[in-house]
Amino acid sequence: MAQRRAPQPVSPFEAVELRDGEIFMRALTSADTRSLFRLIDADRERLGRWLPWVEETRTERDSARFIADAGEERRRRRSVVLGVFVAGELCGTIGLHYVEWFDRSAELGYWIASGVEGRGYVLRASRLMLAFAFGPAGLHRIVLRCAVGNERSRNVAERLGFVCEGRLREAHWIGGRFLDQHLYALLGREFAAGSSRM
């Protein structure tokens, strides 16, 4: 039986840079280590409520390791994580994770600093990333999971046109407890249809 071969992405993850007005998104480098750690550390309680990796980010060395690991995953075409910069300042990250080239699917994840929350930056950054995912990267389906109770993230998913496909019971271990998650997904044709109405 012939072995399935994963399609190659049209555009390499290595060269991704996206822009929308004052928002600029690019891969993080070692020079971003201090800024990244300070953002997380300043917002530790708020971010840690929903994101399990916050607990493991205790020093700048942890942020440096994250940036190095993200670079390796990008080179291996398993994920792409970009820093979200507003007016030249790092204010969060966004990424396509768990990329599956056979099925042309991935998972969208993001976070933003509280100082710029509520200004539409996550929504705009997500649209940029989705346009890349469904365009140059050639993906077909993007999943978004958010904890039950994380209404800001759920609102982003719904405003982007994601369809809620179900509830994952006790799927997320954080803060010493299991949380249920909402499971959303968006298909390339749905994103294209939504974009044409904007």
Residue, then its C-alpha position, 0 to 999 in steps of 0.5 A: m500500500a502506498q504511503r501518504r505524502a504530506p503536501q508541502p506548504v506553498s510558503p515556508f513558515e520561516a519567512v512569515e511576516l504579517r502587517d495590518g496598520e500598526i500591527f506587525m507580526r513576526a517570529l520572535t528572536s533571542a533579542d525579544t527574550r526580556s520583553l516577552f518575559r516581562l510581559i508574561d511576568a507583569d500579567r501572570e495572574r490574569l494569563g495564568r487563569w487560562l494558560p498552563w504554560v504561564e506557571e512554567t515561565r518563571t525566568e527569562r531563561d524560560s522565555a529564551r527556551f520558548i523562543a528557541d523551541a518555537g524556532e525549531e518547531r517552525r523549521r520543522r513545519r510543526s507550528v509557527v508562533l509570531g510576536v504581535f507588535v503594536a507601534g513597535e512594542l511586543c504585546g503578545t503572541i499568536g500561533l498556528h500549533y499542531v500543524e497536520w499537513f496530511d489533513r491540512s489542519a492546525e490549531l490557533g492560539y493567542w494571548i495579549a497583554s492587559g495594557v492593550e486588551g479590548r482594542g481589537y488587536v487579537l481579532r485583527a492579528s487572528r484575521l491576519m494569521l487565518a489569511f496566511a493559514f488558508g492562503p499561502a500555507g494552504l491549510h483547510r481547517i483551523v481549530l480553536r479551543c478555549a476554556v469554558g468561562n474564558e468569554r473574551s476568547r470565546n467572543v474572538a472565536e465567534r466574531l471570526g466566524f468559528v463554529c462551535e463543534g462541542r464541549l470537551r469535558e475536563a480537557h484542560w489541566i490548569g491551576g490544580r484543576f481540570l477545566d472544560q473547553h469549547l471546541y471551535a473550528l473554521l474552514g477555509r471556505e467559511f473564512a473566505a465567505g466571511s472576509s468577502r462580507m467585511 
